[in-house]
Structure formats: C-alpha cells, structure tokens
Amino acid sequence: MTTTQTVLLTIDERGVAYLTLNRPDVHNAFDDHLIAEILNKLAAVREAKARVLVFGSEGKSFSAGADLGWMRRMASYSQAENKQDAQELARLMHELDTLPCPTICRVQGAAYGGAVGLAACCDLVVATAKARFCLSEVKIGLSPAVISPYVVRALGVRAMRRYALTAEVINVDKAQQLGLVDEVVAEDSLDSQIEQLITTLLANSPQAVAHTKALVNFVADRPADATTQDYTTDLIAKIRVSEEGQEGLSAFFEKRAPNWQ
C-alpha cells in the first residue's frame, strides 16, 4: 500500500485499485497538492495495469470541491498563473477519463464543484441515498469550465444549462434520472454493490474492456462516416486475432472459463 497524507492507494491481488481521498477533516476538498497526488496515483494505476479502479474518499463527504486556502491563493494569481493552475485540473480529468481500466466512483455524501467532474469522468457511479451533487461555482463568481466537457456528456446540455446556472443541489434520485449516477444504494450496501460490479467487470477480457472504453469515446457524437468505419473495422479485426480474442473465442466454444477469470 502506498500512503500519503492526502491520498491512499491499494491494489489487491485481483488487480483492483482503490484510490481514496483522505482529507475528511475538510470534506476531501482538493487543491493543487491533492491534484498532483491524484495524478501520481493514477499514473501508478496505469503502470500496474490495474483491471478496475474504485475512486472513493474517507469521511462523510465524497468531496466538497475546491479547498478554501487554494481559492484564496488563486485569487492572487495572474491570469497566466491561473491558466497554468487550471491545466493541472484539466490533466487530472483527462487522465481519469481515459484510464484504460473501468472506473467506479464511490459517492457517500456531498460531491460539489470539481467533484462532480470526477464522478462524470468515471465509467460507473454508485452513490448512497444521502449523496448530493452541485455545480456550485457561479455562487462565488466562478464557472465549472474545466469539468464542463465531462459533465455535459453525463447530464446533457439542457440539464447542464440549468444546474450550472442555478447552482441548485441535485439530489441522488435526480442525479440518477439525469444519468450522472448509475446505482443508488443504502449506505451499508455501498461497498457490497461496488463489489458486485467489480466481480462483473473482472469476468471480462481486460484487453477487450480497454479497447471498448476507447471505442465509446471515439464514436460518441461522431457520424458513421468512412473514418468511423475504418476505426471500428480495424479494431474488431485486431481484437479477433489477438491472444485474448483467440482465448475468448476458444473458451466460448469449448464451454470453459477464459484464462483471465
């Protein structure tokens, strides 16, 4: 286990990585230091070729968004310094969004500001009935700029317009209706539900999962034109002749479990 003051990372024998924000005293609010720590941990997850990532946090809140001290420092930065600072958050969102393995966001309480972006970047979001989401930036004269591509994708343009402009709190049932949350469970069932999803994901080919995750990102909102057809036909041809593709087909026809299970 790799442990720091602000972020915990464990990778178990199955290849399941657990990345946990560890600032419960400030509701896991994040700043530039925490962003750097998360980036380091995501790099370790990628290097270890983890098969699943569970992104969670300690304490009552998933994350309250930006740390007050960080915001005070940002207020004194120049425009160029603010852009450089924001680019690290953008890099974090991109790295989480494009991680090859499936990602599960574990939300047990409030997820405000940039934390909504973290949830939107994950493939699956499991939340308790007490979870709440809020794009709160406009209340303090800011904008959810960096996280907007991912949140728009999750909520849709119409809902994004409403909740980014009003900064209303989105309860968990509404978040599920909008598509930001996949599963709503009782607090004492949160980890067992996540474990069920992990078991389901681990039954699948790691290579096929990684390619399929990239496939979805590529084809989303693209026309089925020649470029898209070339990409998709090349992909399936490559997978069919790959070692895992051959193993999967053989296991299916031989009625046995494939070797990645």
NORWO-V220521 format. One record per residue. N is the residue number from 1. PHI is phi in degrees with one decimal (NA if undefined). Layout:
BEGIN
n=[N N]
phi=[PHI PHI]
END
This chain:
BEGIN
n=[1 2 3 4 5 6 7 8 9 10 11 12 13 14 15 16 17 18 19 20 21 22 23 24 25 26 27 28 29 30 31 32 33 34 35 36 37 38 39 40 41 42 43 44 45 46 47 48 49 50 51 52 53 54 55 56 57 58 59 60 61 62 63 64 65 66 67 68 69 70 71 72 73 74 75 76 77 78 79 80 81 82 83 84 85 86 87 88 89 90 91 92 93 94 95 96 97 98 99 100 101 102 103 104 105 106 107 108 109 110 111 112 113 114 115 116 117 118 119 120 121 122 123 124 125 126 127 128 129 130 131 132 133 134 135 136 137 138 139 140 141 142 143 144 145 146 147 148 149 150 151 152 153 154 155 156 157 158 159 160 161 162 163 164 165 166 167 168 169 170 171 172 173 174 175 176 177 178 179 180 181 182 183 184 185 186 187 188 189 190 191 192 193 194 195 196 197 198 199 200 201 202 203 204 205 206 207 208 209 210 211 212 213 214 215 216 217 218 219 220 221 222 223 224 225 226 227 228 229 230 231 232 233 234 235 236 237 238 239 240 241 242 243 244 245 246 247 248 249 250 251 252 253 254 255 256 257 258 259 260 261]
phi=[NA -99.0 -124.9 -130.3 -66.3 -114.6 -137.6 -113.7 -139.2 -129.4 -129.2 -84.0 -68.3 -84.4 88.7 -90.5 -98.1 -118.9 -104.5 -129.4 -69.9 -130.1 -127.9 -62.0 -66.1 -119.7 55.4 56.8 -61.9 -116.1 -136.2 -63.0 -69.1 -65.7 -58.6 -63.0 -65.9 -63.9 -59.3 -62.2 -69.5 -63.8 -63.1 -67.3 -63.9 -65.1 -63.1 -77.3 53.8 -58.1 -90.8 -148.7 -119.5 -106.9 -104.3 -139.4 -158.1 -88.3 92.5 -78.5 -113.5 -66.3 -169.1 -83.7 93.5 -72.1 -70.3 -61.3 -63.1 -63.5 -63.9 -63.4 -65.9 -61.5 -63.3 -96.4 -75.4 -74.4 -61.3 -64.2 -66.2 -65.5 -65.5 -61.1 -63.5 -66.4 -63.6 -70.5 -64.7 -61.5 -65.8 -62.0 -60.7 -65.3 -63.5 -66.4 -65.8 -103.1 -56.2 -62.6 -84.4 -62.7 -123.6 -120.1 -95.3 -104.1 -113.8 -106.9 -165.3 -67.6 -131.3 -115.7 56.4 -59.7 -65.9 -63.4 -64.2 -60.2 -62.8 -65.9 -79.7 -84.9 -73.3 -135.1 -124.6 -113.4 -133.0 -83.8 -64.3 -88.8 -65.6 -140.1 -126.1 -156.3 -89.4 -90.2 -59.2 -65.7 -64.2 -114.8 79.9 -115.1 -144.0 -79.0 -64.1 -65.5 -84.4 -58.0 -59.4 -79.8 -72.9 -59.6 -61.8 -79.1 -91.3 91.6 -63.0 -61.8 -67.1 -62.0 -57.4 -63.1 -77.4 -76.7 -88.3 -91.0 58.4 -68.5 -77.6 -101.0 -72.4 -66.6 -66.4 -67.1 -61.6 -69.4 -60.7 -78.3 103.2 -75.5 -112.0 -93.5 -131.3 -114.7 -135.2 -65.5 -57.2 -77.9 -108.8 -59.3 -71.3 -68.5 -66.4 -63.5 -63.1 -62.0 -66.2 -59.5 -59.3 -63.1 -67.9 -69.7 -75.0 -100.5 -62.9 -56.5 -64.7 -64.6 -62.7 -62.3 -64.7 -70.0 -61.7 -65.7 -60.5 -59.7 -62.6 -71.5 -83.9 -58.3 63.2 -100.8 -71.4 -81.9 -91.5 -62.1 -63.4 -65.2 -63.4 -62.2 -61.6 -69.9 -71.8 -63.1 -63.2 -66.9 -64.1 -65.3 -66.6 -60.0 -94.4 -73.3 -60.5 -70.1 -63.0 -65.7 -63.7 -63.0 -65.5 -62.2 -61.8 -63.0 -72.8 -89.4 56.2 -135.4 -75.5 -68.7 -73.8 -85.5 -84.8]
END
